[in-house]
Amino acid sequence: MTSKTARIAIGSILTECNQFGGQAIDLSWFDRYDLYWGEQMLQVDGGVVGGGLQVLREAGADIVPLLSASTCPGAYITADCYARLRGELLGRLSEAVPVEGVLLLLHGASVAEGVDDPEGDLITAVRDLVGPQTLIVGTLDLHAHVTAAMVAGADALVAWETYPHGDTFGTGQRGARLLLDSIEGRCRPTMVMAKVPVLTSGICGATAGDGAFARHMRFAKECEGRDGVLSTSVFLVHPYLDQPDLGSGGLVVTDGDPDGAEVIAREIAARYWASRFELEPEVHAAAEAVALGLEVSGGPVILVETADCAGGGASGDSVATLKALLDLGKDGAPISLVPVVDPKAAAACHAASVGEELSLVLGHQLDPRWGVAVPLSGRVARLSDGLFRYQGGVWDGVQGEMGPSAVLEVGQIHILITTHATYDWADEQWRAVGLNPLQAKFVVAKNPMNFHNVYGDAATAVFILDTPGPTPATLRNCSFKRLKRPFFPVDQEIPGLQPVVLRSASCSAA
């Protein structure tokens, strides 16, 4: 069988979930981002799906499109939504078999009502449909919670290599090439994952520079192409899932050499454990960070309220940092930009007119577990339909939808009030409402990593905040129920620690 005649199915369900907070993800969430059924999927030309399709087309494969669905993270996928997406993907695949290969473009850290491991569930269901001889390759976010079901059901898994995520297209390409090479008999994938119980936020997880995660990624990538190593991946697990066996580490795919894959995977896991303290950030209370920022000459000073990260599944409705700025007094706060998701407040602004003074109770309307709303009065400065277009990252070129949005001014504090939470890549949301964050003294950023895309060279100071929320900067105080100790950072040392090792089914046949 050659790539020019190979019949290959391709499908994608991609989002990230949070079991400590956030809003439920239903089908309307996917509608606001990317949702393509069957043949519609072939029009996708960006992201991980676009990369996979490009390689398959260039190879002349007979492509069977299943569906492509991706959206901003939330709490969990509703049962109805997951049943619809799963049913459509498997139904179309059932009609298409036999196929020589299946390319599944997934995230790896989602949860659905009644299904703790949707990616593992999908891979297992696809394996049951296509049989043991059909090759299955999956792609994952580098923040995936890699499970035994994922590893057992797939022939190979490859992960994104950059954080901030700039290589989704390339990862789709890599996954498709590995699948084609396997179908054509150029390699016989065997896969091993090794992970250790290190749970840290993404703040210190950059893949550029000299940080610990960057060093682990470089080591892993240096192993590729040597001694039959087909692919290496390093995972900084999304830690806001309350699931057994959460952990970070390495996954290695070799050409028929499972023992060799295990040696490298264990080495990555050992390095990860050894660097655990480097992956914990220094944090500040919001009021402390504001006070320190006032002592810094110039701006912007970035206040990273990562505990309310919509990109990690939070609702985006926290006003914890806004309160610290308001405490400076209406005339005491310098130019500051603060985002808040509050549909009722956004509607109230739209019911008013630009220039009108308005009194609101703002914040913590969607997920009130994490704080108390703040009463305030301000001037409606701008109204917007909330539409913008991403200029890079996971959804490069995709239209984002904040929903009806407004800018409310309280003195020099500019509050962007939106209807829907959206993933932050750069400064697209601010620009869409006519604001330039580089001209502000303080900017509240709610993503633990992507603020570097805007302020990397421009920020005069960056403070990581210790505020309440479902995506905190440190996991020291998270209340897990299903995940049992020991794990870092709650347990600083774990005597006799050995990594959890997962092997693909192909390893036993090698």
N, C-alpha and C positions, 0 to 999 in steps of 0.2 A: 504494500500500500504506500503510495507517495502522497505528498501534500497536495498535489494537483488534483487528486481524486478523493482525498480524505473528506468524509462527511463529519463536520464538527459542530456541535451545539454550543451556544454561548448564552449565558444568562447572568444577571447581576441583581442582588438585593443588598443595599449598602446603607447602613446607618449605625450609629453608636448609641448605647443606652446607659441609663443611670438608675441604680436601684436605691438611691438615697433622696431623690427629689426629681423635679421636672414635671413636664406634661406628657400625657399619653400621645403616642404617634398613631394617627389614623391615616387613611388613604389621602385625605386632603393635604397632609404634610408632603407626601411625595408629589402630589399635583403641583405644589408650589416650587418644587425643584426639578427633578427629572423623573418622568414616568412614561415609559415607552413600551407598548405591547407588541410582541411578535415582530412583524416586518418593520414597524415603526422604529425599532431599535437600531436598524441599519443606518439611520440618519445621524446617530451620535458620532461626533468626530473628536471629542475631547475626553479628558480623564482616562481612567483605567479601561473603560469600555472602548473608547476611541482607539487607544493603543492596541488592545487586543484585536479589534476589527481590522485595523490597518495591516497588521502582520498576516492575519488569515487571508485577507484579500490579495495581498502581494504574493502569497504562496499559492493562490489559485484554489483554495479550499472551498468545498461546498458548505456554506455557512447556514446553520439552522438557528435563527434568532429566537430566543425564548421571551425574555423581557429584561428591561433595565429600569430599576427603581432605586433612587437614592434621595436622601433628605437630611436636613439638619438633625442632630441628635436630640433625644428626648428621654423620658423616663422609661418607656417600654412601647413595643408595638402592640396595638390592640389585637385581641384574638381574631376579630373579623378581618382586620387588615392583613394580618399574617396569613390567615387561611386563604384569602383572596390571592395574595402574591405567590404563596407556596403552591396553591392549586393551579394557577395559571402557568407557572414555570414547569411544574411536573406534568401537567396536562399536555402542554405543547411538546415536551420531551417525549412523553409516552407515544404521541402521534408520530414522532420523528424517528424513533428507533427502528432499525439499528443505526448507530453512529460509531465512528472510530474513536472519537474523543469528545470530552465535555470540558469547556473552560468556564469556571465559575468565578466571578469577580465580586468578592465579598468584603466585609469589614472585619469580623471576628470578635466584636465586643457588643453584640446586640442581645436583646432579651425580648421575648414575646410573652403575652399572657398565657401561662400554662406551659411554656417552652423555655427552659433556661438557656439552651444552646441552639438558637436557630440555625447558625452556620453548620454546626455538627449535624443537626437534624436534616438540613437540606442535602449535605454531602452524603449522608447515609441513605436518604431516600433516592437520590440520584444513582448511587451505587446499586441499590436494589433494583432499579429500573433497567440499568444498562448492563449489569452483570460484572463479574470479576475481571474480564479480559479487556474491557473498554477503559481507556486511560482518562483519568480525571485530574486536572490541574486547577488549583485555586489560587487566587491572590488575596492578600489580607493587608489591612492597615498594620503598621509596626506597633500599634497599641492594642493589638488583638489579644484576647484571652484564648490561647491555643489549647484546645481540649483533646482528650483521647479520641473522641468521635471524629473530629476533624482529621487528625493524623491517620487514624485507622482507615477512614473511608477514601481518602485522596491518595493519588500516586505521588503528588508533589504539591507543596505550598510555597509560594514566594511572597515576600512582604515588601511594602514600600521601604525605601532606603533613606529618605530625607525627612527631617523635622526642623522647621516648618515643611509641610508636605508639598514638595515641588516635583515629584517624579511619578505621579499616578499614571500618566500616559506611558512612561517608560516601563513601569511595572506591568501594565497590561501587555506591552510588547514582549517583555521577558517571559511572562507566563505563557503567551501564545507560542513563542519560539520553543520553549521547553516541551510543550505539548506536541508540537509538530515533530521535533527531534525524537521524541519518544515513540510517536506513531510510526515514524520512518525507520525505527530500529537503530538509530544512531546512539541511543543511550537507554539504560534500563534503571529508572529512578528508584532509589531506596532512601527513606527519610527518617530522621531521628530528631526529636525535640528534647531539650534538657532545660529545666527551669528551677529557679530557687525562689523562696517566698520573700521577694523584695517588692514592696508596694510603695511607689513614690509618684508624685504628680509629674506632669510633663515639663515643669519649669526648668529643670536642669537637664532636659533630654535633648538638647540640640545636637544635630549630627555634624555641624560645622564647628571648627575651633578645637580646643584641647580638653574639653570636658570629658567626663567618664564615658558617657554614652557614645560620644563621637569616637573615642578611642576603641570602644568595643566594636562599633560598626566598621571602622577601618581594619581592625584585626580580622573580622569575619570576611570582609570583602577581599582582603589579601589572600585568603585561603581558596577563593574561587579559582577554578581553572587548573588547580594543582592536584595531582593524585586522584583524578576522577571526581573532583568536587564540582558539581553542576550549579549549585546555588547555596547561598548562606543568607540567613535572616536573623536579625536581632530584635527582640521584642521588649519594649517597656510597657508592661501590661496596663491597660486602662483600669485603674484601681477602684473605680466607683461601682463595681459589681459586687454584690454579696453572694459569691459563689465559692464552693470548695476548690481547693487546688489553684487559686490565683497565684501567678508567679511570673517572673521575668527571666529571660535567658535567650538561648540560641536554637535555631532550627537549621539543619543541614541536609541537603539532598545530594547524594553521591550516585555515581554510575555503578550500581550493583555492589556497593561496599558499605553495608550498614554499620559494621564495626568501625570503619574509618569515619563515618558520619557521626557516630556516637562520641568518638574521641574529641572531635572538634566541638560538638555541641556541649559536651561536658566542660571543655576548656572555656567556652564563652560564658557558661553559667557560673563557673568558678571565678572568673574575672568580674562578673557582675556582682556577685556577693562581696568580693573583696573591695569593691568601689562603692558600696551601699551608702556610706556617709557622705560621699560627694554628691549624691543624687538628692539629698535633702536640702531645701532652700532656707535661707535666713528670712524671717517674716517679721512684720511690724503691724501693730494696731493701726487702724485707719487714722485716728487723730494724731498718733505719733508720726506717721508718714507725712501727713499734711504739714505738721510743724517742722519736720526736717526739710521738706520740700521748700518751705518759705525761706529757709536759710540758704538755699541754692540760688546762685545768680542765674537769671534767665530761665528759659524753658524750651521745650516742654518737659515737665516732670511727669513721669508715667506712674500712675497708681494702679497696680495690677491687682484687680479684685477677682482673682482666679476662681474663688469659691462660687461665683455666679456665672460660670462659663457656659454659654449656650452650645458651644462646640463640644462640650463634655456632657451635655444632657440637662443642664440647669435651665431654669425658666427665664433667666435674664432680668428678673424683676426686683433684685435687691437694691436698696437705697442706703446700704451701710456706709459707703464712702461718701455718697451725697450728703448724708447727715453731718459727717465730719467737716465738709466744706461749708454747709449752711451754718454750722456753729461759729464760723468766722464772722457772721453777720452779713446782712444784705450788701453793705458797702465795704466789708472787709475782705471778701473773697476776690482773688484776682481772676482773670479770664480762665474759665474752667469748662471742660466738656465732659458730660456725664450721660451715658446711655441707660435707659430703663424701659423694660417691656411692661406696658400697662394698657390693655385694650380700652378700659373704661375711661381712663384719663385721655388717651388719644382721641376717643370719640367726643369727649367734652371739649377738647381743643378745636376739633373740626366743627362742632356745633356753634362755637364762638367765631369770631373773625380775627384776622391778623391785626395786631395792635391792641386787642382787648385784654384787660386785666382779668385774671381768672384765679379762683381759689380751688385747690384740689387736695385730695388725700391720695398720695402717690406711693406706689411700690407695694410689694409683697401681697399682691392681689391674686396671683396665680398659684404661688407656693408659700402660703403664710407660715409654714413651719420655721422659717429661717429669720424672721424679723417682723417688725411692726411698721406699718405705713407711716409716712411723715406728712403732716398737713403743711401746705405752703401756698403762697400767692405769687403769681408771676405774670409776665406779659407774653401772649402768643406772638412769637416772632416770625415763624414760618409754618406753613402747612404743606404736606407732601403726600403723594399717593404711595410712597414707600418703595418705589421700584428703583433698582440699581442693577449694574452688571458687574460680575466678578472679573477682576483683572489678574487672574493667576490662581494657583492652588488647585484644590480638589474639583471645584466647579468653575474653572477658567472659562469665561465667555457665557456662563449661564446667568439668566436674569434672576436676581434675588428679589424677594417680596417681603418687605417689612410690614405691609399693610398700611392703612391710613396712619400717618405719622405726623408729628409736630415737634417744633423746637419751642420750648418754654424758657423764657429768660427770667431768672431771679437775680437781680443785680447783674453781675458779670458771669454768673453760672448759666451755661447753655445746656439745657436738659433735652436730649433727644428721646422723645416718648414714642414708642412703636407699638403696633398691634401684635405683631408676631416676632418671636425670637429668630434671629438669623445668625448663621456662622460668620465669624469675623476672620477675614483673610488679611486685608490691609485697611485702608481708610475709605473704602467704597461707600459705606453707609453715611459717613460724615460728609463726604463730597456731594452725595446725592441731595443733601439738604443745604448745600451752599456754605458749609463750614470747613475751614482748613485747620486741622488739629495741630499742625506745626506752629501755628501762631498763638497757641494757648500757653498759659503757665502750667496748668494741671490738665491732664487727660486721664480719665478713668478707662482702663483697658480691661476687658473681661475674658481675655484668652491668655493662657499661660505662656504661649510661645509666639503666636503670629504677630504680636505687637512689634516684634523685631523687624518685620517687613516694612514698617513705616518709620519707626523711631530708632532703628539700630544705630545710625550715625548721628541722629539729630537730638536724641534725648540728653538732657543735662543731668538727669538722675532717674533711676528706676527703683521703686519700692514694691516688694511683694507683700501683699496684705494678708493678715490673719483675720478674716471676717467669716461670719456664719454662712453656710451654704453647702450644697450637695457636691461641689467639686473643689474641696479645700486644697490649699497649698501643701499641707502635710496630712498624712493618714494617721497620725498619732492618736487622734481623738475620735475617729470614726467608730460607730457602733455596729460592727458586723455581727450577724446572727449565725449565718451558715459557714462563713470562713472562720476556722478555728486557729488559735495560736499553736505554735509560735510563728510570727512573721515580723519582718522589719517594716516600719521603724518602732513598733511597740516593743519588740524584743531585739535588743541591740546585738546580742550574741545568741547563737543556737548551737550548742555543743553537738558534735557528731553529725552536722548537717550533710545530707546527701541530696543531690538534685533529683527531682522527679523526671524520669526518662520515659518518653513516649515513642513508639516505633510504628511505622506504617506496616500494613499487611504484607507488602512486598518484601519486607526485611526477612520474614520467615522463609521465603522461597529463594532468597539469594544464597 
